[in-house]
């Protein structure tokens, strides 16, 4: 039995809700073209990323720019959660 507090500090980007944000901790991108697209958008390790919209398009804010991500990109990004 778990007797101490439990918290999730990391997550797949896909699991974040509207308004949540995190710092990019890992990018699992196959094929490499996906990783290249993400780098061009500014999605790099250590970069802050926030969920702006989930439906009908998955839109994230990176810095001062918003980007629509496809399913492959969404699944490649893992974040360390931060406070709202």
C-alpha positions in Angstrom: 0.0 0.0 0.0 1.2 3.5 -0.8 1.5 5.5 2.4 3.1 8.7 1.1 1.9 11.4 -1.3 2.0 10.5 -5.0 2.3 13.0 -7.8 2.9 12.8 -11.5 5.7 15.1 -12.7 6.0 14.0 -16.3 3.6 13.0 -19.0 3.1 12.5 -22.7 2.0 15.8 -24.3 -1.1 14.0 -25.5 -2.4 13.6 -21.9 -2.2 17.3 -21.0 -5.4 19.2 -20.9 -6.3 22.7 -22.1 -4.3 25.3 -20.3 -1.7 22.9 -18.9 2.0 23.4 -19.7 5.3 21.7 -19.3 8.9 21.7 -20.2 10.0 19.4 -23.1 11.9 16.6 -21.4 12.1 14.1 -24.2 11.4 13.8 -27.9 10.9 10.2 -29.3 10.7 11.0 -33.0 10.7 8.2 -35.6 11.1 9.0 -38.4 13.7 11.8 -38.1 11.6 14.1 -40.3 9.3 14.5 -37.4 12.1 15.5 -35.1 13.3 18.0 -37.7 9.8 19.5 -38.0 9.6 19.9 -34.3 13.0 21.6 -34.1 11.9 24.0 -36.8 8.9 24.9 -34.7 11.1 25.6 -31.7 10.1 22.4 -29.8 13.5 21.4 -28.3 14.6 20.0 -24.9 14.0 22.4 -22.1 11.5 24.5 -24.1 8.2 25.5 -22.4 5.2 24.2 -24.2 1.5 24.9 -23.4 -1.8 23.4 -24.6 -3.9 26.1 -26.3 -6.5 23.9 -27.9 -7.2 20.1 -28.2 -10.1 20.0 -30.6 -10.7 20.2 -33.5 -6.9 20.7 -33.9 -4.2 20.1 -31.3 -2.6 23.5 -30.9 0.4 24.3 -28.7 2.1 27.5 -27.8 5.9 27.4 -27.9 7.4 30.8 -26.9 5.2 33.4 -28.5 4.1 31.2 -31.4 1.2 28.7 -31.8 1.5 25.5 -33.8 -0.9 22.8 -34.9 0.6 19.4 -34.3 -0.2 16.1 -36.1 -0.6 12.8 -34.2 3.0 11.7 -34.8 4.3 14.9 -33.4 2.0 14.8 -30.4 3.0 11.2 -29.5 6.7 12.1 -29.8 6.8 14.8 -27.1 7.1 14.1 -23.4 7.1 16.9 -20.8 7.9 17.7 -17.2 4.7 19.3 -15.8 4.8 22.8 -14.5 2.4 25.0 -12.5 -0.3 26.9 -14.5 
